Amino acid sequence: LKLFWLAPLSDCDKSQLPSRSAMKLNIANPAGGLQKVFEIDDDKKLLPFYDKRMSSEVSGDSLGDEFKGYIFRISGGNDKQGFPMK
């Protein structure tokens, strides 16, 4: 299972967000053809994802027990203004 899309919540009303660092994670398993989107606004959970580039691998342990032992690969994303990742 790998992280195939990492994106801040740029397509919603920012006044409704509880924190400025809320992100939407699209986690996909291409072998099984499954994907799921999570909205996470806890800064402690998101800290390992900051300042990462595409193709970086991040441990899933920070996201909670359900992702313990998984390694996610960042394969895309955008910032608050909609600019794509480098």
N, C-alpha and C positions, 0 to 999 in steps of 0.2 A: 504494500500500500504506500503510495507516494503522494505528496502534495503537488498538484499540477497547476494550481492557480492561487495566488495570494493577492488580495486586493483590499485596500481600504474601502470603507463604505462611502463611495462617491456618488451613488445613484439614489440616495435617500435624503430626506430633510434633515440637515445637520442639527437643527434646533431640538430635535427629538432624541438625539444621542445622549446617553448618560456621561460619556467621556469623549475626549477628542481623539483618542487612539483606538476607537472601535474598528475592528477589521472583519471582513468576510473571508472565510477560508473555504475554498472549493477543493475538497479532498476526493481524489478519483483513484480507482483501481482499474486500469485499462484491460488487464487480463480478464477480469470478471465483468467488465462493462458497467461498473457501478460508480456513482458519484453522490456526494452529499455536501451540502453547504452549511457551514456553521458561522454564526455571528458571535464574535468574542470581544468583550470590552474590558476584560481584566488585564491591567498593565503587567502584572507578574507573569501571566500566561503568554503574553505577546512579546515580552522582552527578548527572547532568543531569536525572534524573527526580524528585529530591527537591524538596519544597516547590512542586510544580506543582498547579494546579487543573484541573478538568475543562475541556475544549476548548483546553487549552494545547498548543502544538506543540513537539515535541522532535526534534532532529536524530538520526538513527540512526547517525551516525558513531561514537559512543562504544560501540556494541554490537559492533562488529567490522567487518571488510571486507565481509561479506555484506550488511550494511545500509547501506553507505556511499552517500550521496546520497539516502536516503529521509528523509521527514519523517513523524513519527508524531504523531497527535492523540490525546490522552488523553480517553476518553469514559466512564470509570467506574473504580471500584476500591473497596478497603476497607483499613482498617488492621489491625494485629495482632489487635485485639479483635473485628473484624468490622463496625465502624462504617463506613457508606458515605462516600465522598468528598463534598466540597462543591464 
